[in-house]
Amino acid sequence: MMKTPVGLVTVTLSAAILLAASLLIVTGTQGEDHAHPAHVTTPAAKPAPHR
């Protein structure tokens, strides 16, 4: 284990980032309605070439 201040800060920041990311994922999926699939958009059709 790193005992230097840089190592401790690195480990602490890594843990905080992982915790924040997991909380964002959990809160983002809680209100999701599973009865309806996710809205999928198709790319817009290309306009016909002008001659």
Kinemage of the C-alpha trace (Angstrom):
@kinemage 1
@onewidth
@group {chain A} dominant
@subgroup {mainchain}
@vectorlist {calphas} color= white
{ca met a 1} P 0.000 0.000 0.000
{ca met a 2} L 1.246 3.462 -0.832
{ca lys a 3} L 1.993 5.561 2.232
{ca thr a 4} L 3.040 8.739 0.456
{ca pro a 5} L 0.602 11.668 0.357
{ca val a 6} L 0.347 11.353 -3.438
{ca gly a 7} L -0.554 7.690 -3.139
{ca leu a 8} L -3.163 8.337 -0.463
{ca val a 9} L -4.761 11.116 -2.515
{ca thr a 10} L -4.766 8.889 -5.616
{ca val a 11} L -6.456 6.023 -3.781
{ca thr a 12} L -8.980 8.343 -2.119
{ca leu a 13} L -9.899 10.065 -5.377
{ca ser a 14} L -10.235 6.748 -7.175
{ca ala a 15} L -12.588 5.442 -4.492
{ca ala a 16} L -14.641 8.647 -4.554
{ca ile a 17} L -14.978 8.551 -8.345
{ca leu a 18} L -16.073 4.903 -8.299
{ca leu a 19} L -18.603 5.618 -5.545
{ca ala a 20} L -20.026 8.636 -7.371
{ca ala a 21} L -20.273 6.713 -10.648
{ca ser a 22} L -22.064 3.796 -9.018
{ca leu a 23} L -24.508 6.131 -7.274
{ca leu a 24} L -25.242 7.909 -10.565
{ca ile a 25} L -25.905 4.570 -12.256
{ca val a 26} L -28.192 3.415 -9.432
{ca thr a 27} L -30.193 6.636 -9.271
{ca gly a 28} L -30.407 6.827 -13.053
{ca thr a 29} L -31.896 3.352 -13.380
{ca gln a 30} L -34.328 3.578 -10.442
{ca gly a 31} L -36.976 5.617 -12.237
{ca glu a 32} L -36.689 3.710 -15.494
{ca asp a 33} L -39.928 2.256 -16.834
{ca his a 34} L -39.188 -1.318 -17.852
{ca ala a 35} L -42.553 -1.789 -19.579
{ca his a 36} L -41.468 0.438 -22.456
{ca pro a 37} L -38.182 -0.209 -24.248
{ca ala a 38} L -35.695 2.596 -24.602
{ca his a 39} L -36.488 5.066 -27.358
{ca val a 40} L -34.244 4.319 -30.313
{ca thr a 41} L -33.818 6.987 -32.908
{ca thr a 42} L -32.809 6.207 -36.453
{ca pro a 43} L -30.518 8.496 -38.393
{ca ala a 44} L -32.223 10.989 -40.664
{ca ala a 45} L -32.568 9.898 -44.271
{ca lys a 46} L -30.128 11.466 -46.686
{ca pro a 47} L -31.763 13.989 -49.007
{ca ala a 48} L -31.970 13.094 -52.678
{ca pro a 49} L -29.023 14.429 -54.677
{ca his a 50} L -29.780 17.484 -56.791
{ca arg a 51} L -29.080 17.179 -60.507
